[in-house]
Amino acid sequence: MAIRVFVLLLLFLSSAKLNFALYEDQVGIMDWHQQYIGKVKHAVFHTQKAGRKRVVVSTEENVIASLDLRRGDIFWRLVLGPNDAVDEIEVALGKYVITLSSEGSILRAWNLPDGQMVWESFLQGSSLSKSLLSIQTNVKVGKDNVILVFSKGFLRAVSSIDGEVLWEKDFSDKSLEVKNVIQPQSDIIYVMGFASSSQFNIYQINPKNGELQKHSTAAFPGGISGELTSISGDTLVALDATRSKLVSITIQNGEINIQKTHISDLLVDSSGLAIILPSKLDGMVALKINAFTVFVSLNSEGKMAIVDSFNQPTVVSDALSIAEGGQAFAVVQHEGSKIHIMVKSGHDWNVNLVKDNTEMDPQRGLIQKVFINNYIRTDRSHGFRALIVMEDHSLLLVQQGEIVWSREDGLASIVDVTTSELPVEKDGVSVKKVEHSLFEWLKGHMLKLKGTLMLASSEDVIAIQAMRLKSSEKIKMTRDHNGFRKLLIVLTKAGKLLALHTGDGHVVWSLLLTSLHKSATCQNPTGLNIYQWQVPHHHAMDENPSILVVGRCGITVNSSGFLSFVDAYTGRKINSVGFFHSISQVLPLPYTDSTEQRLHLIIDTNGFSHLYPRNREAIGIFQNEFSNMYWYSVEANNGIIKGHVIKGKCNLEVEDEYCFNSEHLWSVLFPLESEKIITTTTRKLNEVVHTQAKAIGDHDVMYKYISKNLIFVATVSPKASGDIGSSTPEESGLVVYLIDTVTGRILHRMTHPGSQGPVHAVFSENWVVYHYFNLRAHRYEMSVIEIYDQSRADNKDVLKLVLGKHNLSAPISSYSRPEIITKSQTYFFTHTVKAIAVTSTAKGITSKQLLVGTIGDQVLALDKRFLDPRRTVNPTQSEKEEGILPLTDSLPIIPEVSYVSHALKVEGLKGIVTVPAKLESTTLVFTYGVDLFYTRLAPSKTYDSLTEDFSYALLLITIVALIAAIFVTWILSERKELQEKWR
């Protein structure tokens, strides 16, 4: 009887655990997902009384989004293709969002409430021209409102109901560079531009049918510089070709009147070149001359006069129509840590409708754009809200001098990622804190027990989730013993560094690098990469780690470079070295000095190598390892891969002891008429390989060929270098190589006839996996190559191993010809790939998983065992014991299990970064694009730890129940034995 009770108790406890399904209390424990939109280019407000108040924006990341004006949340969002940039955006009829994209090729209408596409119109044309979009509420063809579009050399009237082109007028054969299209009256459209840069042309078009009504010309030698800005229904303003004169063009009854005014006549200090700011103002134009922003008005007689000027950085909004035909526009000035917002009347400059001051974080930089919207206050006066785009690409809504909400949308354009450990916990723990923690621990586990026994109420479930979030300590700013808490340090396209906590993705610190600011000496600063510069291990309690930021002043590789050094804990800029030699490559070396600063070798375009840090100890370490410095360079356009070695000091006019000359060792030339380099990849420098030996099923051993000097190269035939389908299978071919970068020796070559790129590849340990398209099979394929070292194949005799007669400890040299064998296999794969990575762990023991970023912007985890080249259709018993799976032609994908990102999308997915945790079973995965996604993976399950939701209370109850059952069983057994003896 006691045994039955004991068994039933065990079954109850185990089944209670198995049937527990409170999944909602696990949300956000191991992963997080953040949505962004990017730097805003255009914004249109929609604040009608009925419905939600929103602003519709388009961004540089090709995103169209509807944002809540109250909180800044995303109502809906659409991410267009990488080549589908939005040119213009408008709201039509109060219910459609109209977008013009792809250089004026595609016109779309989206439903304003939910973002569903209503219609799409493709606008054909062969000539490149300016793209213009205008919603005409006062022009109708029949009962249909008209959308005017100028693109591809055509002026078109498009139906707002179904996107049908009602009429079109061809300007592509007139040698006309169209500058602007305006509609001063409901029955007139003016198309204006220059022919041969010396003749100004105006075409008067009938908006009902597109017929040409009148054509007028006027001589204008030299043409204009920049855009032709409309400041009223019949007046336009531009700068002449020298940018020293303001030109006003007035149209009266189709006749052209041109007047020129020297800027020096208006402004005494006008030594710099003028730029017209892209703001649409009524009767006024804003100029930027050097550091000054000047407002120039134009009266009815064509006379110009300066209204006002500012010497602080100033941004001007477009004019906004308000009640009774009035207009208003915003002038925003940046002064120190404050911004001054003035909303001025369009009819009287001296009238300030709003004048506010707002504190601004200096790490956001200067203001780039401002959009305003008005609302009616309770006293029936006009109030205004300003949507501000900052230099770091962040977006803010300011109202009544306060920041209502802000969005860190610079994170939608991440350039590079590195990681940093958090500080070591130093503070002690008080007795009171221990007692409180013990009470909270007991309370939490009692709640978990109620959940396990399915006795938890909805309040208990909420409490369980809150306690788990708190007790997990995942957002604590110190290291944890499992290595889960880290800093993800990212560099954005705006030149801003941000440190994200892996616990929940919040921004710990941010720094807008001054070296990446646009200035007179550097017009196009570009951030390239970030590297770990100093990682203290022996002095972790006393010194902070630091990172190195590499950039260049220009978009070409010959541009001068700069370096910035930043504290990884605080975001404080330590030092900066700017505007020196060019930067072609950055090579982190496996050496550190006494302060644990990692040595880096920077290669310039002249082939010189520059050592950093620039101190005597670093140069001493470097000279000791002089003979082991090899690197390679890839010239994809020329089809050449070169190997280099350090030769000696640089022979320069100005002596530099940290500069070294290089020598060209070898070259691999690919014939340009048959092969074009499209992809190269190598192993991670910090990858850990647990063992070189691989035990196989028949008790044999294979030795991996492990070398950090291998490079994987993929080439395609020139005709197959375009998009998929741009060439026939007979014209296409993919060739892959494994090349030793020390000697230039080609270790392996394999061809894939009838295949083409793009090729995405990942190299790990002794294997490489790559993805491409097979034109013959009309499917994507994924191939794997594994390399094994045959020179160590004889090390299988136990006696030799015991006596030391083996070559396992013999050094491996790239100069000795390796005895290698390769194994390869190809599988069909159903997805287009955007990025591919591999999991990494602290000791390299845990089995590997491939992480694939799919065309659907999700992350797919694929066990490396599926890509084992030794798979066969009928594996032997020993192969089955080894874990080799039966061969199939396709790689299996199980949606419920395979997707790391679950049902979430990482829109605009660009890269996947994996970081090992201290816990060997676990790897940290960070995926970035327009969105960010972070999670923890355990490819071989968490074999070395208990899960965070493990119920210690249930374990304690089980142990107590077992002890009680054993004691009761022992008593009953003794009693039964005594009874049997008395019989």
N, C-alpha and C positions, 0 to 999 in steps of 0.2 A: 504493500500500500504506500509506504513511504517513497519507494522508488518511483511509483507512478506520479505521486505529487511532485517529486523532484524533476522528472522529465517534463511534466506539464508546465512547471514554472519556467524551465529553460526555454521551452517552445514559445511561451507567452512573451518572455523578454526579447527573444530574437525576432519574433514576428512583429512585435511592437516597433522595433527599430527599423525593420524592412518596410513597414507600411507607412512610416512617417514621410509626409509629402508636403511640408511647409516650405516650398521653394521660394516664396516671396521674401522670407526673412534672410535669404542669402544674396539678395540683390546688392551689387556694389561692393562685395567683400573682396573679390579677387581681380576685378577688372573695372575699367571706366571708359566712357565714350563721350567725346566732346565734339560739338558741331560748330563750324565756323562758315564764313562766307567770303573772306578776303577783302582787299582794299576796294572801297566803294568808288565807282566812276560816275554813275548817274543815280539820281534819287527822285522819286515822284511821290508826293504825299496824297493820301486818300483819307480825308477826315470828315466825311459826311455824317450827319446826325444819325442816320440809320446804319447799323452795322458797326464792326470794329474799326477803331482808328488805327491806321497802318501806314507804313512807308514802304514802297516797292523800290528795290535797288538792283543795280547790276554791278558786277565787280570785275577786277582784273583776273580773277580765277575762273572767269566765264560762268559765274553763278548769277541766277536771277532769284531773288528772295523777297518774301513779304514779311516785314518785321512788325511786331506789336509796339506801338508808340508808347505804351505805358511802362513796359518792362524790358523791351529789347529782345524778347523771345522770337523765335522763328515760327511764323504761322505755316508757311510752306517754302520749299526751296527746290530749285531745279539746277542741276549741274550739267552744262552743255559740254560738247566735246572739246578736246584741246585746241582744235583749229576753228572753233565756232565762237569767236570773240564777239561780244555784244557791242554794236556801234551806237545805237540809240534806243531809248525806252520811253514810252508814253502810256498814259491811261486814257482809254476811249470809252465814251458813253457811260462812264461810271461803273463799268462791269468787266471791261477787258483790259488786259495789259498787253500792249503792242510792242514787240521787240524787232529790231533790225540787226542782223548779225552776219558773220562770215563775209566781211567787206561788202555788205549790201546785197548779198546773194539770197538770203533767207529772211522772209517776213513771217512772223508768227503772232497769233493771238492766243492769250492764256486767260482762263477764267479767273477773275480777281479773287473770289472767296477761297478757292482751293488749289489754284495753280494748274488745273487740267488744261491741256491744249485744245483750243476750239477749232482752229484751222492753221494751215501752213501753206505758204506760197513761195515758190522758187522763182527768183528773178534772174533771168539769163542775161548775159552780156559778155563781151570779150575785152572791153577796155577797162582799165583801172581808173577809178574816179573817186571823188569824195562821196561819202554816204550821208544822206540827209533824210530825216523823217519829220513829218508834220501832220498832226491830226486836225482836220478842218471841220469844225462844228457848224460853220455858216455856209458850207458848200455841200449841196446834195445833187446826186444824179438819180432822178426818180425819187424814191423814198429812202435812198441809201446814203449814209454819211461816207465821206471820202477820206482816204488816207493818202497823202502825197508822199511819194518816195522818189528820191533821186539816187541812183546807183548804177554802176557798170555803164555809164554814159547815157542812161535812159531816165526820163522823167515819166513816172507812172502814177495813175490814179487807181487805188485799190479799194475794193468794197470792204467795209468794216464788218459785214455780216458773214461772208464766206471766203474772203481773201481773193476773190476773182479780180483780175486786172481789167478795169473798165476801159482805159485807154492808155497809150504810151506814146512818147515823143522821143525820137532818136537824136541825140546830140554827139554821138561817138564819131561821126564822120565829118564833123565841122572843125576839127583841130582845136577844140575849145576846152580850156581848163576851167571847169565850172567852180566858182568860189562860194556862191550862195544862191538860195532859192527863197524868195519872200512872196507874201501875198498881202499887199497893202489894202486891197479891197476884195470884196467877195467875188467880183467878176474878173479879176486880173491876177495872173501869176507872172512874176519876173524871174527869169533864169539869167544869172549874171556870171561872166567869166572873162578870161583873157585868151586871145589868140596870138600866138607868136610872141607873148610877153610884151607886146607893144600896143595892142589894140584892145580896148575895153568894149565888150559886147553885152547887149541886153536883148533878150527875147521875151516878148509879151505873149503869154499863152492863155487861151480860153480854158478855164477850169472845168467847163461842162463837157468838152469833147477833145481837148488837147490840141486844138488847131492853133497855128501860129498867126497872131494878129498883127504883130509889128516887130521889126528888127532894127535896133539902133546901135551905132558904133561911135567911139570917140578915141582919138589918139592918146596913148598913155605910154610914152617911152620908158622902158626899164621895168614896167610892171610893178607889182607890190610884193612885200615881204610878209609872209604869214597869212592870216585869215582876213576875210572881208566881213566886218562886224556890222550888223544892223542895229541902229539906235532909234529908229522911228520907222513909220510905214514907208517913207520914201527917201530916207537918208542912210548912207552907209559910211563907215570909217575904216581906214586901213593905214598901214605904214608903207612908205615907198621902199624901193629896193635897197636904198642906203640906210634905212631905218633912222633917218634924221629928220624926216618930214611927216606930218600927219596929213592924210589925204581924205577929204570929204567928197562923197559922190552923191549928188541929189538927182532924183528922177522926177520930172514933171511932164505929165502927158506923154511919156515915152521918150522924152528928150533928156540928155545927160549933161549935167553941170558938174565939173570937177574943179575943186579948189585945194591948194596946197598951203600948208602953214609950217614954217620951220619950228621945230620943238625949242630951239634956242631962243626964239622970240617969246615963247610962253614961259620957259623956265631958264633962269640964269645959269644954274649949274646943271648942264645937260651933256656932260662929256661922254657918258656911257651910251651904249646902244639901247634903244627903247624896245619894249615888248608890250603888245596889247594883251591885257588879261582876258581870259575867255569868259567874261561875264556879260550877260545880256541886260543892259541898262537902258532906260528911256531918256533920250536926249543927252546922253553922257557916255564917256568911254574912260576906262581905267588903264593907266600906263604904268609900267614898272621900268624905272631907270636907275641902274645901280641898286642902292638900298632904299630908294624912294618909291613910293606908290603915289601917283599923281592922278587926280580926277579932272578931266577936261570936259567942259560943256560946249554944246554947239547951239547957237541961237537960230532963229528962222532965216537970218540973212547969211548963214554959213560962217559966221565969225566964231572963233574958238577962244575960250578963256579958261584959266585954271580956277577951279572951285576950291580945292583944298589939296594938301599933300601930307604924307606921313613918312617918317623915317624909320619906323619899326616894321618888322615883317607883317604884312597886311594881306588878307584874303577877302575877296568880295563875292557875294552871292549874286545869282540872277535876280532880276526884278520880279516881284510877286504882286499880282493884282489883288487889291482889297476892295472894300465896298465903295460904291459911288465913283467908279472909274479911277480910283487912286491906285498908286503903286508904292511899294516899299522894297528896300533891299538892305542887306546886312553888310557892315564893314567890321571885320574882326581883326584886332591887333594883338600881337603877342609881345609882352614885355615882362621879362624875367619869368617868374613862376605864375604870372597872371595873364589871363586873356581878357581883353576889353571888347564887348559886343555892343555895337551901335546899330540900331535899325532906323534908317533914315527914310524920310518921305521922298518919293520920286519927283515931286513937284517943288519941294523947297528943301534945299540942302541943310539949312539951319534948324530944321525941325527934326528932333530925335524922338521917334516913337518909343524906343526902348534904349536904355543905356545901363548895362550891367557889367560887373566885374566878377570873374570866376577864377578860383584857384585851380591850377593845372599841374599835374605831375610832370616835372621836367624830363622824366624818362620817356615821355610820349613824343618829345620833339616839337617841331613847329606845326602849325596848322596847314593842311594841304588844300582842303575844299570845305565849303560851307553851303548848306541848303537850308532855307527857312520856310516856315509854315505859320499861318496865323490862325487864331481862334478868338472867339468872343468871350470876354470875361463876364462875370455876373453884373458888373456895372455898365455893360454894353460897350465897353471900350475894346480896342484891339490888343490882344496879347500875341506874343511870338515865341516859337520854339526853334532852336537851331540844331541841325544835325551836322556834326563836325567830324571830318576825317583828318586824323593826325599823321605825322610823319612816320610813325611806327605802324601805320595801317590800322590802328585801333579806331573804333567808331563810338561817338558819344552823342547823347542828346542833352542839350542844355536848355533849361527853362527857368526864368526868373532868377538868373545868376547861380543856379544850382545844377550840378550834374545829376540828371534823373537816372540814367543808366549808362553803362559803358560795356563795350565788347572788345576783347583782345583778338581782333580778326587778323592780326599779323601772323598768328599761328597757322593760318591757312596756306602760308607760303614758306615752309621750312626748307632750308638749304642743306643743313647738316646737323647731326646729332652726336653727342657723346654723353658719357655718364660720369658721375662722381659719387663717392661714398659720402654718407652723412657724418657729422661729428660723433666721436665716442662719448657716451654718457659719463659725466663726471660727478654729478651731484649724488650725495648719499640719500638714504631713505629714512624718514622718521618712524618711530614706533606707531604714532597715531595714523600715519599714512598706511603702514602695514596692516593695522587692525581694520581700517576702512576698506582697504583692498580685499582683505580676507572676507569681510562681510559681503562686499559686492560680488566676489567670486562665488560664495555659497548661494547668494540670491540668484545669480545668473544661471548656475547649474540646476537649481530647483526649477526655474522657469523652463530650462531646456528639457528637464525630465517631464514636466507637464506636457510639453510639446511632443516628446517621444511617445508618451502614453495617450496622445490625442485628447488631452484634457485642457489644452490651452484655449483661452478665449481670444477674441480679436484684439483686446487690449494687451493680453500676454504676448501675442505675436508681435505687436508693435514694440513692446518692451524688449523682447528677445532681439529684434533687429537693432534697436537703439543701443542695447548693451553690447551686442556683437561688434557694432561699428566702433564703440568706445573702447571695449576691452581688447580689440585687435590691435589697438595702438598704431594703426597703419599710417596715421598722419603725424606721428611723433617725429620731432626733428633730431633724432639720434639714431644710430645704427641699431639694428636688431641682430640677434644671433643667427638667424636664417639668411640674412642678406637680402631681404625683400624690400626694405626701405632704402631707396637711393634717390639721387637727383638726376633727372633727365635734362641735360643742358642743350638747348636748341638754338640755332642761328637762323634768323628769318631773312627773307629777301630785303626787308627794310633796314637791315643792319642792326637788328636788336637781338640781344641775348636774353633768353628767359630760362629760368630753372624751374622745372615742374617736379612736384613730389609724386613719386610712384604710388603713394597711398591713394590719392583721389584726383591727382592731376592739377591741384591748385598751384598758382604761380607763387613760388617762394621769394624770388627776387627777379628784377629785370634791369637791363642796362642797354641804353641806346648808345652805341659806340660813336664817339666823335670822329674817329678816323674813317667811319663809313658815312659821314655827312657829306652832302653835296656842297662844294665850295668853289671859289674862283680858281684854286689850284688843282682841284679834282672834281671834274664835272660828272663823271660816271663811276663813283665808288661801287665796288662789287665785293661782297663777302664770298669767300671760297669754301673754307673748311674750318673745323675746330678740332683740336687735338688735346689730349691730356699732357700737360706740361710738367707739373710737379705732383706726385702722388706720395705723400709721406706715409711710410710704414713704421720706421723706427721712431719717428717724432710725431706720430698721429695725434698725441695729446696736446702738442705745443704749436704745430704748424698747420696751416690750412692748405688744402690742395689748390692748384691753379690750372687754368686752361690757356691754350694758345689759340688765338683767332687769326687766320690768314686771309688777307684780302688784296685786291689790286685796284689801282686807280685807273679804271678803263675796262672795256669789254674785250680787248685783244690780249693775247698771251704776252705781248711785248710791253704791256703797260707796267709801270713801276708798282712795286708791291709794298705792303705794310704789315706789321705784326702788332697785335695787342695781347697783353697778358692780364687775366682777370681772376680774382679770387673766387673759387668755386662755391664757397660757403656764403659769402656776403654779396657777391656781384660787384665788389669794388675793383675799379681799374687800377692795376698795379703799375703798369708801364706800357709804353707804346713806342714802336720804332717805325717811322714812316718814310715813304717816298725814297726808297733806295733802289736796288736792282730789281729786275723782273722776276717773276715766279713761274716756273714751268712745272716743277714737281716739289713735293714736300715728303721727305723720307724720315719717319720716326725711327731712331736707332735703338737697339736693345741695350743701351748703356745709360747709366745715370751718374751724376757727380755726387759729392758728399752731402749736398742739400737735397738729394733725390730729384733734381731736375733732369728730365729726360733729354738726351742729346737729339737734335734734329739737323738734318742736312737739307738745305734748300737749293735746288738746282735752278739756274736761270736759263734764259733762252740762248745765251752764248756758250753754254756748256760748263760754266764755272759753278763750283759747289761752295756754299757758304754755311759755316758751322754756327749753330746756336745751341746753348747760351755762349756768349762771347766772353769766356773767362779762361785763365791759364790752366785750371784743372781740367776743363772740358777738352781743351786742345791736347793736353797730355794724354787723356784717355783715348782720344780719337787717333793720335799718332801711333799708339800701341796697337790699335786694331786696323791700321792703315791698309794692310794687304788684304783684308777681308771685306772691303767695301765695294760691292758690285751693285749695279742697278741697270734698269733697262728703260728705253723710251719707245713709244709707239707713234709713228707718223701714219695715221690711217689714210689720209688723202694721197700719200705717196706710196703706200703699200710696203712700208719698211718698219721692221722692229730692230732696234740697235741695243747692243750691250756696252756698258761703260765701266771703267774702273778709275779710282783716284790715282793720279800720276805724280803731282807735286804741288808746290805753292803757285799761286797765280802770278803771272808776270804782268803787272799793271803799273800805270804811271804813279798811282798813289798806292803805297804798300799796304796790304791788308793780310795780316797773319792768319785770319780766320777764313780766307778764301783759298780754294784749292782748284787746281786744273784737273781735267779728266781726260782719259784716253779712250778712244773708240776701240773696242775689242772685237766685236763680231756684228754681222748684219744678216738678217733673214729678209730676202726680197720676194714679194709676192707679185706675180705678173699682173699688171693693172688691167690688161685686156681680158683676163679670165677670172681674177679673184680680187675682191674688195673686202678689207677688214671692217667688220661691223661690231664685233664684241671681243673684249679681252677681260679676263678675271683671274684672280689669284686667291690663295688661302688667306684667312685672317692672320695677322701677325701674332695675335695673342691667343690663337687657338691651342688648346691643350689636347694632346693625344695620349690616352691612357696606356696603351700598349701597342707595340709594332706587330706582335704575333696575333694571328687569327686562327683559332681552333676550328676545324671543320668536322663534319659528321663521321668520317672514317678514322677518327683519332689522329689525323694528320694535322700539320700546322702550315699555314701560309703566312708569309711575312709581307706586311704592307710596305710599299715604297713611299716613305715619308720624306718630303723635301719641301722647304719653304721657297725654293728657287724655281718652282714650276709655274708656268703661265699657260692658261687655256686661251686659244685664239680661234675665232670662228670667222670664216670668209665665205662670201657668196659671189656668184657671177654678177658682173655689173648690171645686166638686165634684170636680175632678181633683187636688186637693192632697193626697189621701190615698194609700194604697197602690195599686199597679197593680191594676186591675180593680174599684176602688171606685166607678167611674162608667162610664157607657156612652160610646161614641165620639161620640154626638150631644151629650153634656153636656161633653165634654172639648175643650180647645183650648190650644195652646202658642203664645205670642207672644214673639218676641225683638226686642230693641232695641239699637242702638248710639247712645250719647248722649255729646255733648261736655260734660265736667264743668266747663268754664269758662263756657260760655254757656247750657247746658241744652238746646241744640239737638239734636233727634232726627235723626241722619244717615241711619239706615236702620231699617226695621221689616219684619218678616217673620212670617207666621202659619203654623202647622202644625195644621190642623183634625184633631180626633180623636186628639190626642197629649197626653201628660202626663209629669210628672217621675217620679223625680228627674232633674234636669238637672246634668250635670257638664261644665264648660267650661274651655278653656284659650285664652288670648289671647297672641299673639306677632306681632311686626312689624306687618303690615297684615292679619292674618287671625285668625279665631276659629273653633275647632272645638268643637261641643257634642254631647252624647249624651243621648238621651231614648227614650221608649217610644211606639210607634205602635199605638194600640188597634185601628185599622181593619185594619192588616196583621198584627197580633199578633206584632210583631217589634221589636227595638231598632233604632234608626237613629242615624246619625252625620251631621251636616250641617256644611258649611264655608261661611264667608262671607269673601271677599277684597275689600278696598277699594283703589281706585286713584284717584290725583289727576289729574284732567283738566286742571287749570290749567297743568300743565307738559307737556302732550301736544304742544305746538308745538316743543319743544326737540329737534328731530330733524334740523335743517338744519346740516350740518357747517360751512358758511360762517358762519352765525350764531354757532355755538359758537366758531369761530376768532376772529371779530371781537368776541366778548364780548356780542353782542346776544341775550342769553338771560336767563331769570329763575331759573336754578338756584340762585343765591346769594341770592335774595330771601327775607327772613324769612317764616316761616309764622306767622300769627296766627289764633287760634281765633275772633276777632271778625269776621274776613272770611269771608263765606259760601263754604264750600269747594265746588269743582266736582268732585264725586266720582262714580264709577260703582262698582257692586258686582257681583260674580259669586258665585254660590252653587250648590251641588249637594248632594244627599242620597244616602246609601248605607245599605244594610242592614248591621247589625253583629250578630254572633252572640252576643256576651257581655254580661252585666250588668257595669256598671262601678262600682267603688268610688272610684277616684281617677284623675286624668288630669294629665299634665304634659308638658313639651316639653324636648328637649335644648337645652343652651346651651353655646356655645363662646366662646373668648377674643375673637375678632375678628368672629364672626358670619358667617364665610365658608362653613363646612361646612354641608351640607344638614341639614334638621331631621328629627327623628323624634319621633313621639308616643309617650309611655310611658303605657300603660293598665294600671291595677290592676284585675284582673278579679275576679268573684265567687268564682273558685276560688283567690284569694289568690296569684296569679302576676302577673308583670309582662310585658306584651306590648309589643314595639317595632313601630311601624307607620310606614313611610316616608311622609313628607308628600306625596310624589308621588301616592300612592293617593287622597289627598283634594284633588287639584287640581280646582277647579270648571271648568276648561277642557277636561277630558277629554270625548272624543266617541267614538261607537261606531266610526267609521272615521276615525281621525286622518289628516291630510294628511301628505305626505312631510316638509314643513318642521316640522310638529308632532312627527313621529317623531324628527327630528333634534334637536329641542329636548328630547326625553325625555318627552313626554306619552304616557301609557299609554292603551290602548283602554278605553272606558267599560264597566264591569260594574255590576250592581245591588248586589253585595255586596263588602265589603272582604276581600281574601284574607288568610288566616292559615295560615302554614306552621309547624306545631308544632316541627319540628327547627331552624328558623331564627328564628322570631318571638319566642320566649320568652326574655327576658333572664335570667330567674331559672332557666332550664333546667328540671329536674324538681323544684326546690325550691319550697316554699310559704312565703310570708310571712303566717303565720296572723294573722287579725284586721287585715289591711292597712288602714292609715288614710291614709297620705300618701306622696308620692314627691317627693324633692328632687333637683334637678340643679344641679351646680356646674361651671363651666368650668375646665379645666386650662390650664396655660400652652401646652401643645401644642395647636395649633388643631384638629387632627383629633379630639381626645378630649374627652369630657365625663364627669364623675363622677356616679354615680347612687346615691342612698341611699334605701332604702325601709324604712318603719317601721310597726309594728303591735304585736302581741304578740311577733313575731319581728323581727329586723333583717337586712337584706340590703344589701350594697354591691358595686358592680362598676364597671368602666370600659367605656364604649362609644365606638366610632368609627363614626358613622353613614355616613361616606363612606370607610371603611377608613383604615388608618394610612398615609396618603399622604405624610406629612411625617416619618416616622421608621421605623427598622427595629424589628422585633419583638424582644422580650426573648430569645426562643429562637433568634434568628438565629445560624447557625454561622459565626463568623469563620474558624475553622480550615478548614472546607470551602471557603470563599471563597478563602483563601490557597492551598490545594492546587489549586483550579481555576485560579487565576492562574498558578501555577508550571507546571501541566500545559499550559496554553495557550502559555506562553512556550517550554517545551521542545518542544511540538509544532510551533510556528512555526519554531524553530531547526532541528529535524530536517527539517521540510519544505523549508526553505531549502537545507540541505545536499544533500538528495536531488535537489531541483530543479536546483541547480548541477551536480551530477554528471551528471544526465540530459542537461542542455544541452551539457556538455562531450563526452559520448559521441556526441551527435548531430552535433556539429561535426567529430569524428574520422571519421565515416562517409564 
